Structure formats: structure tokens, C-alpha cells
Amino acid sequence: MKLIFSAPQATFIHNLKNILDTYNIDTKILGEHRSIGVGDLPPVQCWIELWVLDDKKESSAMEIIHQAILGSPEEGEMWTCNDCGEKIEPQFTHCWNCGAER
């Protein structure tokens, strides 16, 4: 079992767990009740932890988390709307200015 991520927000850790579940990576959340120690312990020691159960899946889990947090860069080039001439980023399928389809 390997620690792969920790954060102070339970909802964030649960979201990451749900993402890893979709990839069939078994995880366990530890430390959900550590917040009662805040003030007596350093804050970072009270964070909630996400552990991957199979050590062999650690690198895959880390890559999935990295993509989930940072997102994947959009590929392609800027495009110009034929209706209004606005420059649009590649990930968009409609013009933000006039609503025209790419």
C-alpha cells in the first residue's frame, strides 16, 4: 500500500478516489477524522490521505491524478470564426462571441 496524495479537503480526496475507481485502481482513504487534532498537531499531519492498495499501480495512479488536477493540454491551433472573425482557442467548438459553429 502506497500513499499517493494528501489534502486538507475530504471532498477533493473522495473525488480523486472516484476517478481512480473508474480505472479499476483500488484505493483507501485514511485520516478523515484527523481534523480534530488541528491546533495540537501541525496542519499537514491532519490532512486526509489517499492510498493505492496495489504498489504496482502507483505510477498509473499518479499519472491519472496528475491529469485530473492539471488537465491535458489542448492540441490544435487557434481558429477564426467565419461569421464574426473572432480568434477562438482550439478546444472550443462554437464561437464565444457570436455562437457560430466551428
N, C-alpha and C positions, 0 to 999 in steps of 0.2 A: 504494500500500500504506500503510495507516494502523495505528498502534499503538492498540489498543482496551483492553487490560488487561494488567497485570503483577502477579505474586505470587511469593512465595518457594517455594510448593509446586507441584511439577510435576503432581501428580495433579489439583489444582484447575484448573490451566490446561488440562490434557487433557480434563477433564470439560466445561469451557466450550466447548472446540473441538468436542467431540462434540455438544453441544446445538446449536451454530451449524450443524454439518453437517446436522442434521435439517431445518434451514430453508434448505438449499442455499446457505449463505453460506460461501464458500471462505476458509479461514484458514491461517496458517502460524505455527508456534511457533519462536521464536528464543531463544537463550541458555540452553539446557538444561544446558550444561556450564560455565556461569559460576561455579558454586558453588566451583570450585577457587580463585577469586580472593578469597574471603571472608578478611578479615584484611588483605589488601593494598589492597582496594577498599572503598568504602562499601557496606554490605549491600544497599541498594536498587539499586545498579548490578549486583548479581549475580542479581537476580530474573529469572524466566522471563517472556517476553513473548508475547502473543497478538496477531497482526496480521491484519487483514482485507485480502484481496487487492484487492477492488473498492472503491475510495473511495466510490462511490455507495451502498454498502450499510453504511457506517459507522454511520449513525444507527439503522438497523434492528438491527444487531448490538448496539449499546449498549443499546437498549431490551430486547432479548431477554436480555442478560446481567443487566441491572437486575432484570428479573422473575425470572430464575433465582436470583439471590442473595437478593433481598428477599422473593420470593413475591408473589403477588397477594392483595390483601386479600379476605377472605371477605365476601360480601354476604349480607344477610339479617338476621334477628333471632334472638335467643335463643329457644329453645323449651323447654317444660316437659314432662318425661316423664309420660305418663298413668299409669304404673304406680307410680312412687315419688315423683313431684313434684319431682325434681331439675331445676335450671336447666342447660340444655345449650347450648353455643355452636353457631352456625348451620352450621358446616362438618361437624358430626358427624351421622351417620345413626342411631346407636344410643346409648342412654344409657350413660355411662361407669360409673354406679353399679350398675344392675341388668341392663343388657344389652338392655333392651327396644328394639324398633324404633321409630323416629320415627312 
